Amino acid sequence: MTSAELDPEDAKLITLARSARSRTGAAEGAAVRDTDGRTYLAATVALPSLQLSALQAAVAAAVSSGVDGLEAAAVVSAAEAVEEAGLAAVHDLTAAAPVLLAGPDGVVRTTR
């Protein structure tokens, strides 16, 4: 599914996730949208003492800002699936929040 076929707010999440990934050169970029429409983005964190997927980092940024619910999330990655810990973090806040997985080209491959 191309960004032209997505809801404009979901397409924005993909764009933000792509920018986070590109800016840092990380393996993944992610963005989440809270229930007030604010967005939070992050890239993979790979430090010797701290390992977070981009989705975990984006959820952590949202939670540290006081968010208690998410509308949607997006991950941009070459991986075939969104990692389970990131999905769990999203669903800890909102069980029904969709998580889009797009390739580096921005084309959505799956939604969970």
All heavy atoms as an XYZ file, in Angstrom:
770
protein
N       0.849     -1.162      0.000
C       0.000      0.000      0.000
C       0.903      1.236      0.000
O       1.779      1.372      0.844
C      -0.890     -0.027      1.254
C      -1.769      1.164      1.408
S      -2.803      1.127      2.912
C      -3.618     -0.431      2.789
N       0.709      2.123     -0.936
C       1.520      3.332     -1.000
C       0.944      4.395     -0.076
O      -0.197      4.307      0.371
C       1.548      3.891     -2.438
O       0.239      4.322     -2.802
C       2.070      2.855     -3.418
N       1.741      5.418      0.211
C       1.283      6.474      1.107
C       0.085      7.218      0.531
O      -0.717      7.761      1.282
C       2.418      7.440      1.430
O       2.921      8.016      0.257
N      -0.071      7.228     -0.800
C      -1.224      7.879     -1.418
C      -2.521      7.146     -1.088
O      -3.592      7.747     -1.098
C      -1.037      7.965     -2.925
N      -2.436      5.851     -0.785
C      -3.618      5.054     -0.466
C      -3.934      5.046      1.026
O      -4.976      4.543      1.421
C      -3.406      3.611     -0.936
C      -3.198      3.502     -2.425
C      -2.700      2.119     -2.840
O      -1.883      1.525     -2.125
O      -3.158      1.659     -3.888
N      -3.054      5.600      1.842
C      -3.234      5.611      3.290
C      -4.036      6.815      3.734
O      -4.054      7.845      3.060
C      -1.874      5.683      3.992
C      -1.014      4.447      4.029
C       0.331      4.789      4.651
C      -1.678      3.352      4.805
N      -4.606      6.701      4.927
C      -5.165      7.857      5.604
C      -4.023      8.869      5.744
O      -2.884      8.481      6.028
C      -5.674      7.401      6.981
C      -6.088      8.552      7.844
O      -5.201      9.115      8.526
O      -7.279      8.883      7.848
N      -4.283     10.160      5.534
C      -3.205     11.154      5.606
C      -2.434     11.140      6.934
O      -1.220     11.354      6.950
C      -3.924     12.485      5.409
C      -5.160     12.144      4.658
C      -5.546     10.763      5.120
N      -3.104     10.877      8.031
C      -2.420     10.836      9.326
C      -1.503      9.621      9.436
O      -0.435      9.700     10.044
C      -3.428     10.873     10.476
C      -4.153     12.206     10.598
C      -3.205     13.383     10.834
O      -2.304     13.277     11.696
O      -3.359     14.409     10.160
N      -1.910      8.502      8.847
C      -1.046      7.313      8.843
C       0.131      7.512      7.890
O       1.254      7.088      8.186
C      -1.838      6.065      8.471
C      -2.816      5.652      9.560
O      -2.675      6.129     10.713
O      -3.719      4.855      9.265
N      -0.106      8.176      6.765
C       0.985      8.486      5.834
C       2.014      9.385      6.522
O       3.224      9.224      6.318
C       0.439      9.149      4.578
N       1.546     10.311      7.358
C       2.454     11.177      8.116
C       3.335     10.347      9.050
O       4.533     10.612      9.170
C       1.646     12.194      8.906
C       2.473     13.110      9.763
C       1.566     14.067     10.537
C       2.353     14.859     11.564
N       1.487     15.721     12.367
N       2.745      9.332      9.699
C       3.539      8.470     10.577
C       4.657      7.781      9.804
O       5.793      7.692     10.278
C       2.661      7.417     11.263
C       1.741      7.891     12.372
C       0.929      6.722     12.916
C       2.523      8.565     13.484
N       4.346      7.287      8.615
C       5.354      6.622      7.780
C       6.457      7.613      7.419
O       7.648      7.307      7.511
C       4.732      6.021      6.499
C       3.700      4.945      6.837
C       5.819      5.487      5.553
C       4.255      3.700      7.463
N       6.077      8.816      7.022
C       7.062      9.845      6.668
C       7.970     10.172      7.846
O       9.195     10.270      7.698
C       6.352     11.118      6.170
O       5.586     10.784      5.009
C       7.341     12.217      5.835
N       7.388     10.328      9.033
C       8.183     10.627     10.221
C       9.118      9.472     10.576
O      10.281      9.690     10.936
C       7.269     10.955     11.402
C       6.514     12.270     11.303
C       5.474     12.370     12.416
C       7.471     13.452     11.341
N       8.619      8.250     10.482
C       9.454      7.079     10.778
C      10.605      6.970      9.786
O      11.738      6.666     10.165
C       8.603      5.814     10.770
N      10.324      7.238      8.513
C      11.387      7.212      7.503
C      12.436      8.275      7.794
O      13.632      8.031      7.655
C      10.814      7.440      6.110
C      10.053      6.260      5.549
C       9.560      6.528      4.154
N      10.671      6.366      3.210
C      10.645      6.810      1.968
N       9.595      7.459      1.504
N      11.672      6.612      1.181
N      11.983      9.452      8.226
C      12.937     10.524      8.498
C      13.813     10.197      9.707
O      15.017     10.480      9.695
C      12.225     11.863      8.687
O      11.529     11.915      9.909
N      13.243      9.589     10.737
C      14.029      9.201     11.911
C      15.093      8.180     11.522
O      16.246      8.274     11.948
C      13.123      8.646     13.006
N      14.705      7.218     10.729
C      15.642      6.175     10.275
C      16.744      6.778      9.418
O      17.929      6.503      9.607
C      14.875      5.107      9.494
C      15.721      3.964      9.002
C      14.826      2.946      8.262
N      15.577      1.790      7.887
C      16.158      1.623      6.692
N      16.068      2.561      5.768
N      16.821      0.522      6.420
N      16.367      7.618      8.482
C      17.330      8.221      7.560
C      18.289      9.161      8.278
O      19.496      9.142      8.027
C      16.562      8.977      6.472
O      17.446      9.635      5.620
N      17.770      9.979      9.162
C      18.581     10.974      9.869
C      19.681     10.325     10.701
O      20.782     10.843     10.799
C      17.683     11.851     10.744
C      18.394     12.978     11.457
C      17.449     13.851     12.276
N      16.848     13.097     13.365
C      15.567     12.753     13.432
N      14.734     13.075     12.475
N      15.109     12.086     14.463
N      19.378      9.180     11.300
C      20.336      8.539     12.199
C      21.112      7.393     11.553
O      22.086      6.916     12.130
C      19.615      7.981     13.434
O      18.682      6.977     13.009
C      18.893      9.078     14.199
N      20.653      6.923     10.413
C      21.275      5.766      9.787
C      20.985      4.476     10.533
O      21.693      3.490     10.374
N      19.935      4.489     11.338
C      19.570      3.331     12.157
C      18.893      2.248     11.328
O      18.432      2.489     10.216
C      18.638      3.766     13.289
N      18.799      1.073     11.914
C      18.141     -0.050     11.253
C      16.641      0.189     11.079
O      16.035     -0.261     10.102
C      18.366     -1.330     12.050
N      16.043      0.901     12.041
C      14.595      1.146     12.006
C      14.294      2.574     12.442
O      15.039      3.168     13.211
C      13.857      0.224     12.978
C      13.935     -1.234     12.672
C      13.170     -2.071     13.682
O      12.987     -1.648     14.840
O      12.752     -3.166     13.287
N      13.162      3.055     11.972
C      12.582      4.294     12.465
C      11.146      3.999     12.820
O      10.519      3.106     12.234
N      10.599      4.709     13.793
C       9.211      4.484     14.192
C       8.572      5.807     14.592
O       9.268      6.755     14.996
C       9.128      3.497     15.351
N       7.266      5.850     14.489
C       6.490      7.002     14.940
C       5.185      6.488     15.513
O       4.625      5.493     15.030
C       6.222      7.964     13.787
N       4.712      7.159     16.557
C       3.419      6.826     17.157
C       2.595      8.095     17.246
O       3.132      9.197     17.355
C       3.570      6.169     18.557
C       4.328      4.860     18.465
C       4.237      7.102     19.549
N       1.274      7.943     17.180
C       0.334      9.056     17.318
C      -0.523      8.805     18.540
O      -1.117      7.736     18.683
C      -0.537      9.181     16.065
C      -1.492     10.359     16.087
C      -2.266     10.536     14.787
N      -3.079      9.377     14.464
C      -2.861      8.551     13.448
N      -1.848      8.731     12.633
N      -3.665      7.521     13.232
N      -0.584      9.781     19.437
C      -1.382      9.604     20.644
C      -2.847      9.961     20.384
O      -3.217     10.371     19.278
C      -0.788     10.368     21.831
C      -0.940     11.882     21.754
O      -1.734     12.402     20.935
O      -0.258     12.564     22.536
N      -3.662      9.805     21.388
C      -5.104     10.013     21.231
C      -5.471     11.488     21.078
O      -6.612     11.803     20.738
C      -5.873      9.398     22.413
O      -5.338      9.918     23.639
C      -5.758      7.882     22.400
N      -4.507     12.385     21.282
C      -4.730     13.815     21.038
C      -4.171     14.249     19.683
O      -4.217     15.430     19.344
C      -4.077     14.656     22.147
C      -4.767     14.484     23.481
O      -6.003     14.279     23.505
O      -4.075     14.546     24.514
N      -3.606     13.313     18.924
C      -3.068     13.611     17.606
C      -1.606     14.028     17.584
O      -1.063     14.312     16.520
N      -0.954     14.058     18.739
C       0.475     14.390     18.777
C       1.288     13.177     18.341
O       0.884     12.041     18.564
C       0.889     14.813     20.184
C       0.243     16.128     20.626
C       0.598     16.423     22.050
N       0.080     15.333     22.884
C      -0.404     15.490     24.109
N      -0.424     16.679     24.666
N      -0.848     14.458     24.794
N       2.441     13.447     17.732
C       3.293     12.360     17.256
C       4.636     12.376     17.968
O       5.129     13.425     18.387
C       3.526     12.447     15.737
O       4.051     13.730     15.409
C       2.244     12.205     14.971
N       5.194     11.181     18.082
C       6.495     10.970     18.707
C       7.259     10.029     17.801
O       6.701      9.044     17.326
C       6.334     10.342     20.104
C       5.426     11.161     20.984
C       4.047     11.013     20.917
C       5.953     12.120     21.853
C       3.208     11.789     21.703
C       5.119     12.895     22.639
C       3.745     12.727     22.554
O       2.929     13.506     23.329
N       8.536     10.325     17.549
C       9.297      9.457     16.670
C      10.635      9.113     17.300
O      11.110      9.806     18.198
C       9.498     10.090     15.292
C      10.195     11.428     15.236
C      11.011     11.505     13.970
C       9.145     12.527     15.224
N      11.192      8.030     16.828
C      12.470      7.553     17.357
C      13.112      6.607     16.352
O      12.454      6.115     15.436
C      12.262      6.837     18.695
N      14.383      6.362     16.582
C      15.134      5.384     15.801
C      15.649      4.310     16.751
O      15.576      4.462     17.976
C      16.293      6.070     15.090
N      16.150      3.245     16.191
C      16.741      2.167     16.976
C      17.828      2.728     17.895
O      18.624      3.568     17.483
C      17.390      1.129     16.039
O      16.430      0.723     15.068
C      17.892     -0.074     16.798
N      17.832      2.266     19.142
C      18.873      2.632     20.099
C      19.739      1.391     20.300
O      19.236      0.359     20.745
C      18.271      3.089     21.451
C      19.375      3.375     22.466
C      17.372      4.300     21.250
N      21.012      1.506     19.950
C      21.929      0.362     20.058
C      23.206      0.814     20.761
O      24.216      1.088     20.117
C      22.225     -0.213     18.690
N      23.117      0.932     22.076
C      24.265      1.290     22.903
C      24.726      0.050     23.669
O      23.928     -0.869     23.873
C      23.870      2.383     23.908
C      23.379      3.704     23.338
C      22.871      4.603     24.458
C      24.488      4.380     22.564
N      25.950      0.038     24.116
C      26.397     -1.117     24.897
C      25.514     -1.383     26.124
O      25.272     -2.535     26.477
C      27.825     -0.745     25.305
C      28.280      0.194     24.243
C      27.045      0.978     23.855
N      25.001     -0.313     26.735
C      24.216     -0.491     27.957
C      22.707     -0.358     27.753
O      21.944     -0.513     28.705
C      24.659      0.541     29.001
O      24.415      1.846     28.514
N      22.255     -0.068     26.532
C      20.823      0.125     26.284
C      20.469     -0.292     24.870
O      21.048      0.220     23.907
C      20.439      1.595     26.495
C      18.980      1.973     26.262
C      18.072      1.264     27.261
C      18.804      3.482     26.363
N      19.526     -1.209     24.747
C      19.057     -1.687     23.454
C      17.546     -1.481     23.386
O      16.811     -2.035     24.209
C      19.348     -3.188     23.285
C      20.811     -3.558     23.433
C      21.623     -3.208     22.210
O      21.186     -3.401     21.084
N      22.801     -2.666     22.428
N      17.078     -0.675     22.443
C      15.647     -0.470     22.231
C      15.364     -0.506     20.739
O      16.106      0.084     19.949
C      15.182      0.888     22.764
C      15.203      1.135     24.257
C      14.872      2.588     24.552
C      14.227      0.213     24.968
N      14.280     -1.152     20.379
C      13.834     -1.045     18.993
C      13.307      0.376     18.801
O      13.006      1.087     19.768
C      12.734     -2.061     18.705
O      11.534     -1.682     19.362
N      13.187      0.790     17.555
C      12.654      2.121     17.272
C      11.248      2.271     17.838
O      10.893      3.315     18.389
C      12.659      2.371     15.770
N      10.432      1.217     17.735
C       9.060      1.285     18.236
C       9.039      1.399     19.756
O       8.287      2.192     20.317
C       8.255      0.079     17.756
C       6.756      0.104     18.049
C       6.102      1.398     17.555
C       6.081     -1.103     17.418
N       9.880      0.636     20.431
C       9.967      0.760     21.892
C      10.390      2.179     22.277
O       9.839      2.763     23.214
C      10.974     -0.232     22.460
C      10.523     -1.669     22.446
C      11.643     -2.591     22.880
O      12.769     -2.496     22.387
N      11.344     -3.478     23.815
N      11.362      2.738     21.566
C      11.850      4.083     21.878
C      10.770      5.135     21.625
O      10.616      6.077     22.413
C      13.102      4.390     21.070
N       9.994      4.991     20.551
C       8.916      5.945     20.268
C       7.820      5.862     21.331
O       7.308      6.883     21.788
C       8.338      5.696     18.876
N       7.477      4.653     21.749
C       6.486      4.489     22.820
C       7.022      5.084     24.111
O       6.303      5.786     24.834
C       6.083      3.005     22.997
C       5.242      2.812     24.249
C       5.342      2.502     21.762
N       8.293      4.853     24.411
C       8.894      5.415     25.622
C       8.853      6.942     25.589
O       8.562      7.584     26.612
C      10.328      4.924     25.783
N       9.131      7.541     24.433
C       9.062      8.999     24.308
C       7.647      9.497     24.573
O       7.444     10.497     25.272
C       9.532      9.435     22.923
N       6.661      8.788     24.050
C       5.267      9.177     24.262
C       4.882      9.046     25.732
O       4.299      9.966     26.316
C       4.348      8.332     23.381
N       5.223      7.931     26.330
C       4.865      7.691     27.738
C       5.558      8.702     28.639
O       4.953      9.231     29.578
C       5.200      6.243     28.150
C       5.081      6.051     29.648
C       4.280      5.269     27.414
N       6.818      9.024     28.343
C       7.532      9.988     29.188
C       6.973     11.401     29.040
O       7.248     12.261     29.872
C       9.037      9.971     28.883
O       9.292     10.496     27.605
N       6.143     11.607     28.018
C       5.464     12.889     27.838
C       4.063     12.884     28.435
O       3.315     13.840     28.276
C       5.389     13.239     26.350
O       6.686     13.446     25.838
N       3.693     11.770     29.077
C       2.404     11.694     29.750
C       1.281     11.055     28.964
O       0.130     11.055     29.405
N       1.579     10.476     27.830
C       0.560      9.837     26.995
C       0.038      8.580     27.682
O       0.810      7.808     28.243
C       1.161      9.495     25.615
C       0.248      8.592     24.815
C       1.468     10.767     24.865
N      -1.272      8.382     27.609
C      -1.837      7.150     28.165
C      -2.620      6.348     27.131
O      -3.246      5.353     27.463
C      -2.695      7.435     29.393
C      -3.846      8.385     29.101
O      -4.050      8.748     27.922
O      -4.552      8.759     30.044
N      -2.562      6.750     25.868
C      -3.223      5.999     24.811
C      -2.661      6.360     23.451
O      -2.208      7.485     23.233
N      -2.667      5.398     22.532
C      -2.175      5.601     21.174
C      -3.271      5.308     20.164
O      -4.080      4.405     20.366
C      -0.976      4.690     20.887
C       0.268      4.904     21.741
C       1.316      3.851     21.415
C       0.825      6.301     21.537
N      -3.278      6.069     19.073
C      -4.193      5.807     17.959
C      -3.581      4.858     16.950
O      -4.270      4.011     16.390
C      -4.558      7.110     17.247
C      -5.520      7.979     17.993
C      -5.921      9.208     17.196
O      -5.368      9.451     16.093
O      -6.786      9.937     17.688
N      -2.272      5.024     16.688
C      -1.614      4.213     15.665
C      -0.107      4.338     15.807
O       0.389      5.249     16.475
C      -2.038      4.661     14.268
N       0.583      3.413     15.151
C       2.044      3.424     15.136
C       2.517      2.960     13.767
O       1.791      2.262     13.048
C       2.596      2.501     16.218
N       3.750      3.358     13.425
C       4.352      2.916     12.169
C       5.826      2.631     12.395
O       6.486      3.333     13.161
C       4.186      3.980     11.094
N       6.306      1.603     11.723
C       7.719      1.230     11.758
C       8.202      1.160     10.318
O       7.525      0.598      9.454
C       7.922     -0.142     12.439
C       9.392     -0.555     12.395
C       7.398     -0.124     13.856
N       9.376      1.729     10.071
C      10.030      1.608      8.766
C      11.287      0.779      8.984
O      12.143      1.137      9.795
C      10.359      2.987      8.165
C      11.211      2.838      6.916
C       9.072      3.736      7.847
N      11.352     -0.344      8.271
C      12.433     -1.298      8.487
C      12.559     -2.225      7.288
O      11.590     -2.439      6.562
C      12.115     -2.131      9.736
O      13.044     -3.163      9.925
N      13.726     -2.800      7.136
C      13.915     -3.848      6.132
C      13.458     -5.205      6.661
O      13.366     -6.166      5.900
C      15.379     -3.915      5.716
N      13.147     -5.273      7.952
C      12.707     -6.533      8.566
C      11.360     -6.974      7.988
O      10.579     -6.164      7.503
C      12.598     -6.372     10.078
N      11.101     -8.261      8.094
C       9.859     -8.828      7.581
C       8.677     -8.666      8.529
O       7.528     -8.829      8.127
C      10.059    -10.316      7.272
C      11.042    -10.570      6.155
C      10.588     -9.959      4.835
O       9.410    -10.081      4.487
O      11.433     -9.337      4.160
N       8.957     -8.355      9.793
C       7.888     -8.228     10.787
C       8.299     -7.224     11.860
O       9.485     -6.988     12.069
C       7.600     -9.584     11.434
N       7.320     -6.673     12.524
C       7.577     -5.799     13.671
C       7.928     -6.692     14.848
O       7.265     -7.705     15.090
C       6.339     -4.945     13.999
C       6.574     -4.101     15.239
C       5.956     -4.072     12.813
N       8.968     -6.322     15.570
C       9.393     -7.161     16.688
C       8.346     -7.144     17.801
O       7.644     -6.163     18.007
C      10.785     -6.770     17.177
C      11.063     -5.285     17.271
C      10.410     -4.602     18.441
O      10.402     -5.164     19.540
O       9.916     -3.497     18.277
N       8.246     -8.266     18.482
C       7.181     -8.481     19.462
C       7.229     -7.525     20.652
O       6.199     -7.101     21.144
C       7.193     -9.936     19.954
C       6.775    -10.940     18.894
C       5.359    -10.730     18.365
O       4.449    -10.423     19.177
O       5.159    -10.850     17.153
N       8.421     -7.177     21.116
C       8.516     -6.272     22.271
C       7.945     -4.896     21.940
O       7.273     -4.275     22.767
C       9.963     -6.162     22.740
N       8.176     -4.408     20.737
C       7.612     -3.127     20.307
C       6.098     -3.192     20.190
O       5.392     -2.280     20.627
N       5.601     -4.273     19.602
C       4.143     -4.463     19.516
C       3.525     -4.497     20.907
O       2.486     -3.876     21.147
C       3.814     -5.770     18.789
C       3.979     -5.787     17.284
C       3.789     -7.210     16.753
C       3.004     -4.836     16.621
N       4.173     -5.201     21.816
C       3.657     -5.297     23.180
C       3.613     -3.925     23.843
O       2.652     -3.600     24.542
C       4.512     -6.264     24.002
N       4.643     -3.097     23.610
C       4.673     -1.756     24.202
C       3.502     -0.910     23.698
O       2.827     -0.236     24.478
C       6.008     -1.073     23.898
N       3.245     -0.964     22.389
C       2.089     -0.235     21.830
C       0.807     -0.736     22.457
O      -0.033      0.036     22.920
C       2.025     -0.390     20.291
C       0.701      0.127     19.745
C       3.195      0.323     19.630
N       0.658     -2.047     22.508
C      -0.593     -2.634     22.985
C      -0.747     -2.569     24.503
O      -1.853     -2.729     25.011
C      -0.749     -4.045     22.422
C      -0.915     -4.017     20.928
N      -0.403     -4.989     20.113
C      -1.493     -3.104     20.106
C      -0.683     -4.684     18.854
N      -1.332     -3.544     18.825
N       0.333     -2.282     25.233
C       0.202     -1.983     26.660
C      -0.627     -0.720     26.861
O      -1.360     -0.598     27.846
C       1.574     -1.771     27.312
C       2.311     -3.066     27.584
O       1.695     -4.153     27.533
O       3.527     -2.983     27.852
N      -0.507      0.212     25.932
C      -1.266      1.464     26.024
C      -2.655      1.348     25.414
O      -3.623      1.839     25.985
C      -0.505      2.606     25.338
C       0.783      3.040     26.014
C       1.474      4.112     25.186
C       0.505      3.562     27.415
N      -2.739      0.745     24.233
C      -4.012      0.626     23.526
C      -4.011     -0.678     22.739
O      -3.322     -0.799     21.724
C      -4.217      1.811     22.554
O      -4.089      3.028     23.274
C      -5.597      1.750     21.905
N      -4.786     -1.626     23.215
C      -4.772     -2.972     22.619
C      -5.132     -2.980     21.134
O      -4.603     -3.793     20.377
C      -5.705     -3.891     23.392
N      -5.998     -2.079     20.699
C      -6.475     -2.108     19.324
C      -5.706     -1.185     18.380
O      -6.070     -1.072     17.215
C      -7.959     -1.742     19.289
N      -4.654     -0.530     18.854
C      -3.921      0.401     17.993
C      -3.232     -0.349     16.856
O      -2.483     -1.286     17.098
C      -2.888      1.174     18.806
N      -3.495      0.047     15.608
C      -2.815     -0.616     14.492
C      -1.351     -0.214     14.427
O      -0.981      0.919     14.749
C      -3.580     -0.098     13.269
C      -4.147      1.207     13.694
C      -4.410      1.094     15.167
N      -0.517     -1.164     13.994
C       0.911     -0.909     13.807
C       1.232     -1.234     12.352
O       1.125     -2.381     11.924
C       1.775     -1.761     14.763
C       3.255     -1.506     14.509
C       1.410     -1.471     16.217
N       1.614     -0.206     11.605
C       1.956     -0.355     10.193
C       3.439     -0.674     10.077
O       4.262     -0.079     10.779
C       1.684      0.945      9.443
C       0.278      1.521      9.548
C       0.269      2.972      9.124
C      -0.673      0.707      8.712
N       3.782     -1.586      9.191
C       5.180     -1.882      8.876
C       5.406     -1.529      7.422
O       4.741     -2.065      6.533
C       5.511     -3.354      9.110
C       6.909     -3.783      8.654
C       8.003     -3.046      9.432
C       7.066     -5.288      8.766
N       6.344     -0.607      7.207
C       6.697     -0.204      5.845
C       8.158     -0.513      5.589
O       8.981     -0.517      6.513
C       6.436      1.289      5.652
N       8.469     -0.739      4.342
C       9.858     -0.919      3.941
C      10.554      0.425      3.878
O       9.914      1.480      4.001
N      11.859      0.432      3.664
C      12.605      1.676      3.553
C      12.073      2.620      2.469
O      12.251      3.828      2.551
C      14.024      1.214      3.240
C      14.107     -0.147      3.834
C      12.728     -0.747      3.632
N      11.377      2.064      1.485
C      10.790      2.873      0.412
C       9.472      3.517      0.832
O       8.883      4.285      0.059
C      10.570      2.029     -0.837
C       9.653      0.833     -0.601
O       9.162      0.628      0.527
O       9.436      0.080     -1.573
N       8.982      3.223      2.038
C       7.743      3.815      2.529
C       6.485      3.049      2.163
O       5.388      3.434      2.561
N       6.614      1.964      1.428
C       5.447      1.173      1.037
C       5.074      0.261      2.198
O       5.896     -0.516      2.702
C       5.730      0.337     -0.237
C       4.546     -0.576     -0.558
C       6.024      1.276     -1.405
N       3.804      0.346      2.627
C       3.324     -0.450      3.746
C       3.203     -1.901      3.323
O       2.576     -2.219      2.308
C       1.966      0.072      4.266
C       1.425     -0.822      5.367
C       2.111      1.502      4.767
N       3.830     -2.778      4.117
C       3.800     -4.216      3.826
C       2.772     -4.949      4.660
O       2.141     -5.885      4.188
C       5.187     -4.811      4.027
C       6.206     -4.224      3.054
C       7.513     -4.987      3.045
N       8.058     -5.233      4.347
C       9.191     -4.732      4.816
N       9.909     -3.936      4.055
N       9.632     -5.013      6.013
N       2.637     -4.572      5.939
C       1.677     -5.238      6.809
C       1.109     -4.249      7.820
O       1.700     -3.200      8.084
C       2.326     -6.407      7.611
O       3.341     -5.885      8.456
C       2.895     -7.479      6.711
N      -0.027     -4.621      8.379
C      -0.629     -3.891      9.474
C      -1.041     -4.923     10.514
O      -1.667     -5.914     10.187
C      -1.877     -3.103      9.036
O      -1.496     -2.202      7.987
C      -2.479     -2.325     10.184
N      -0.653     -4.663     11.775
C      -1.025     -5.574     12.863
C      -1.820     -4.827     13.880
O      -1.679     -3.668     14.078
C       0.222     -6.154     13.519
C       0.902     -7.117     12.591
C       1.764     -8.134     13.189
N       1.278     -8.783     14.382
C       2.051     -9.465     15.193
N       3.319     -9.581     14.941
N       1.580    -10.037     16.253
